Amino acid sequence: MGNYCWRNSWIGRYWGPVLLTVSAILFAAMAVVVRLAGYHGIPGSQSTLVRFAFGILTVAGMHLLGFTRLTVRRPKWLVARGITGGLAILFYFLSLSYTEGPGATTLTNSVLLSNSYFVFTPLFGALLIQERVRPTTIVAVFVALVGMYLVINPKFGGIRTGDVLGLTSGIMAGLAIVTVRELRKTESAPVVFLALCAIGLVMSSAIVVVEGAALPDWQGWIMLLTIAAISTGAQLILTHAFKFVPAGEGSLIAMTTIVYASLASIFLFHEPITLLLLIGAVLVFASAGYIALTQNGGQVE
């Protein structure tokens, strides 16, 4: 009852959207710093590793200080969440840091394709946990797929590796949200987040070992620590904000990360925005917004 009153008070009506907007801006800033780190020679896998390590330390600190209790009830689902969510973030960071060569993509493409998880979540929800999917949602998914095709804009001879990584991130994140929905019936948010960070740390460490780690200079370390701090802060703010707004509306605000990242792509990196990209982005954003408002909203914890 207390949460209901708080949520419907004037504070709750404005506080939730404000927090979600702050979170969206922070996630866009994180994407910018990951890309800068890529230009600085730091692989996406290494940025991912530091992010997950920082997340583990944060949850451990919260536990030791008594702010949260870590009780595991469904370990198999937690492992599934860790694998799918860890891969989603790993592929996202790899896409963001793919800054050179014929396979390089833009910041806008990476963020947009990774945030397309709203499109895939209803399909995975129907397949894995028997969630109902509206016929209009299937139409929205088809429209979004057309939009993604326009965003990627494949040329004769292949498509950019960075785009493939971004789209794979979106697909894996769609799977990850289904596991989060199932886990949140029994598990606390810190436990779900810890599973993501722990398993993600193992996977990203394996990639770093295979690729070889870069030895950052002082600027590189500042970038890595900034990525870790911003991403963890943005995630905690996002999770807290959803207490005050409906999932669908909140998810729509959270998607504005795409807008902020696109602005950064234009003004900071001078990356081109084509007509096809704009049309594709509108189709994806509109379809994801419709799905977020009509289906159960989701978030990557």
C-alpha positions in Angstrom: 0.0 0.0 0.0 2.9 2.3 0.8 4.5 1.8 -2.5 1.2 2.3 -4.3 0.7 5.7 -2.5 4.3 6.7 -3.2 4.0 5.7 -6.9 0.8 7.7 -7.4 1.9 10.8 -5.5 3.2 13.8 -7.4 6.7 12.8 -6.3 6.3 9.3 -7.7 4.9 10.5 -11.0 7.9 12.7 -11.7 10.7 10.9 -9.8 10.4 7.6 -11.8 10.7 9.3 -15.3 13.5 11.6 -14.0 15.5 8.6 -12.8 14.9 6.7 -16.0 16.0 9.6 -18.1 19.2 9.9 -16.0 19.8 6.2 -16.4 19.3 6.4 -20.2 21.8 9.3 -20.4 24.3 7.4 -18.3 23.9 4.3 -20.5 24.5 6.5 -23.6 27.6 8.0 -21.9 28.8 4.5 -21.1 28.5 3.6 -24.8 30.5 6.7 -25.7 33.3 5.8 -23.3 33.5 2.2 -24.5 33.9 3.5 -28.1 36.6 5.9 -27.0 38.3 3.1 -25.3 38.1 1.1 -28.5 39.8 4.0 -30.4 42.4 4.0 -27.6 43.2 0.4 -28.4 41.3 -1.3 -25.5 39.3 -4.3 -26.7 35.6 -4.6 -25.9 36.2 -7.8 -24.0 38.6 -6.0 -21.6 36.0 -3.2 -21.0 33.4 -5.9 -20.3 35.7 -7.7 -17.9 36.2 -4.5 -15.8 32.5 -3.7 -15.8 31.6 -7.2 -14.5 34.4 -7.1 -11.9 33.1 -3.7 -10.6 29.6 -5.1 -10.5 30.6 -8.0 -8.3 32.5 -5.7 -5.9 29.5 -3.4 -5.7 27.0 -6.3 -4.8 29.5 -7.8 -2.4 29.9 -4.4 -0.7 26.2 -4.0 -0.5 25.9 -7.5 1.1 28.7 -6.9 3.6 27.2 -3.5 4.7 23.8 -5.2 5.2 22.0 -3.4 2.4 21.0 -6.7 0.7 20.9 -10.4 1.3 22.1 -12.9 -1.2 19.8 -16.0 -1.2 19.9 -18.4 -4.2 16.7 -20.4 -4.9 16.9 -21.4 -8.6 20.6 -21.8 -9.6 19.9 -23.3 -13.1 17.9 -20.2 -14.1 20.6 -18.0 -12.6 23.2 -19.7 -14.8 20.9 -19.2 -17.8 20.5 -15.6 -16.9 24.3 -15.2 -16.5 25.1 -16.8 -19.8 22.5 -14.9 -21.9 23.0 -11.6 -20.2 26.7 -11.9 -20.1 26.9 -12.7 -23.9 24.5 -9.8 -24.6 26.8 -7.3 -22.9 29.9 -8.8 -24.3 28.7 -8.7 -27.9 27.5 -5.1 -27.3 30.9 -3.9 -26.0 32.6 -5.8 -28.9 30.4 -4.0 -31.3 31.0 -0.6 -29.7 34.7 -1.0 -29.7 34.9 -2.2 -33.4 36.2 1.1 -34.6 38.6 0.2 -37.4 38.6 -1.8 -40.6 35.8 -2.8 -43.1 33.8 -4.4 -40.3 33.6 -1.3 -38.2 30.2 0.2 -37.5 28.9 3.4 -36.0 27.9 4.2 -32.4 24.3 4.7 -33.5 24.1 1.2 -35.2 25.7 -0.5 -32.2 23.3 1.1 -29.7 20.2 0.7 -31.8 20.8 -2.9 -32.8 21.7 -3.9 -29.2 18.5 -2.2 -27.8 16.4 -4.1 -30.3 15.9 -6.7 -27.6 12.3 -5.5 -27.0 11.5 -6.9 -30.4 12.8 -10.4 -29.6 11.6 -10.7 -26.0 7.9 -11.5 -26.8 9.0 -14.3 -29.2 11.3 -15.9 -26.6 8.7 -15.4 -23.9 6.1 -17.3 -25.9 8.6 -20.1 -26.7 10.2 -20.5 -23.3 7.7 -19.5 -20.6 4.4 -19.6 -22.5 3.7 -15.8 -22.5 0.8 -14.7 -24.7 1.8 -12.8 -27.8 -0.7 -10.5 -29.5 -1.1 -10.8 -33.3 -0.3 -7.1 -33.6 3.0 -7.8 -31.8 4.0 -10.2 -34.5 3.3 -7.4 -37.0 5.4 -5.0 -34.9 8.3 -7.5 -34.9 8.1 -7.8 -38.7 8.2 -4.0 -39.1 11.2 -3.8 -36.7 13.0 -6.5 -38.7 12.6 -4.4 -41.8 13.9 -1.4 -39.9 17.0 -3.4 -38.7 17.6 -4.4 -42.3 17.6 -0.7 -43.3 19.9 0.2 -40.4 22.4 -2.5 -41.3 22.0 -1.7 -45.0 23.9 -4.8 -46.3 26.2 -4.2 -49.3 27.0 -6.7 -52.0 29.7 -9.0 -50.5 28.7 -9.0 -46.9 27.6 -6.9 -43.9 29.7 -5.2 -41.2 31.0 -7.4 -38.4 30.1 -4.6 -35.9 26.5 -4.7 -37.0 26.4 -8.5 -36.6 27.8 -8.2 -33.1 25.2 -5.5 -32.2 22.3 -7.5 -33.5 23.5 -10.6 -31.8 23.6 -8.6 -28.6 20.0 -7.6 -29.0 18.9 -11.2 -29.6 20.8 -12.5 -26.6 19.4 -9.6 -24.5 15.9 -10.7 -25.5 16.6 -14.1 -24.2 18.1 -12.6 -21.0 15.0 -10.6 -20.2 12.9 -13.8 -20.3 15.2 -15.4 -17.7 15.0 -12.2 -15.6 11.2 -12.3 -15.7 11.1 -15.9 -14.6 13.8 -15.3 -11.9 12.2 -12.2 -10.4 9.3 -14.5 -9.2 11.7 -16.0 -6.6 15.1 -14.2 -6.7 16.1 -10.7 -5.6 17.5 -8.1 -8.0 21.0 -8.2 -6.5 21.2 -12.0 -6.8 20.1 -11.8 -10.5 22.6 -9.0 -11.1 25.4 -10.9 -9.3 24.8 -14.0 -11.5 25.1 -11.8 -14.6 28.4 -10.3 -13.4 29.9 -13.6 -12.1 29.3 -15.6 -15.3 29.9 -12.6 -17.5 33.3 -12.2 -15.8 34.3 -15.8 -16.6 33.3 -15.5 -20.3 34.9 -12.1 -20.9 38.1 -13.3 -19.1 38.2 -16.2 -21.5 38.0 -13.9 -24.5 40.7 -11.6 -23.0 43.0 -14.6 -22.6 42.5 -15.7 -26.2 42.8 -12.2 -27.7 45.5 -10.9 -25.3 45.0 -8.1 -22.9 46.0 -4.5 -23.7 48.1 -2.7 -21.1 46.2 0.5 -20.6 48.0 3.8 -19.9 46.6 6.2 -17.3 44.0 7.5 -19.8 43.0 3.9 -20.5 42.5 3.1 -16.9 40.4 6.2 -16.4 38.2 5.1 -19.3 37.9 1.5 -17.9 37.0 2.7 -14.4 34.5 5.2 -15.9 32.8 2.5 -17.9 32.5 0.3 -14.8 31.2 3.1 -12.5 28.7 4.6 -15.1 27.3 1.2 -16.1 26.8 0.0 -12.5 25.3 3.3 -11.4 23.0 3.4 -14.5 21.8 -0.1 -13.8 21.1 0.5 -10.1 19.2 3.7 -11.0 17.2 1.9 -13.7 16.2 -0.9 -11.3 15.2 1.6 -8.6 13.2 3.7 -11.1 11.0 0.8 -12.2 9.4 0.9 -8.7 7.7 4.2 -9.6 6.5 3.7 -13.2 4.7 0.9 -15.1 7.0 -1.4 -17.0 5.8 -0.5 -20.5 6.1 3.3 -20.0 9.3 3.0 -18.2 10.8 0.8 -20.9 9.8 3.4 -23.5 11.7 6.1 -21.6 14.7 3.8 -21.1 14.9 3.3 -24.9 15.8 7.0 -25.3 19.3 5.9 -24.8 19.3 5.4 -28.6 18.5 9.1 -29.1 21.3 10.3 -26.8 23.8 7.9 -28.3 22.8 9.0 -31.8 23.4 12.7 -30.9 26.9 11.7 -29.5 27.5 9.8 -32.7 26.9 12.9 -34.8 28.6 15.6 -32.6 31.4 13.7 -31.0 32.4 11.2 -33.7 31.1 12.9 -36.8 29.5 9.7 -38.0 27.1 10.0 -40.9 23.3 9.7 -40.4 21.7 8.5 -43.7 18.1 8.6 -44.7 17.9 4.8 -44.7 19.3 4.8 -41.1 16.7 7.3 -40.0 13.8 5.4 -41.6 15.1 2.1 -40.1 15.6 3.7 -36.7 12.1 5.1 -36.7 10.6 1.7 -37.6 12.7 -0.1 -34.9 12.0 2.5 -32.2 8.2 2.7 -33.0 7.9 -1.1 -33.0 9.8 -1.5 -29.8 7.8 1.2 -28.2 4.5 -0.5 -29.2 5.7 -3.8 -27.8 6.9 -2.2 -24.6 3.5 -0.6 -24.0 1.4 -3.6 -24.9 3.5 -6.5 -23.8 5.2 -6.9 -20.4 8.1 -4.4 -20.3 11.6 -5.7 -19.6 15.0 -4.6 -18.5 18.4 -6.1 -18.4 19.4 -6.2 -14.7 
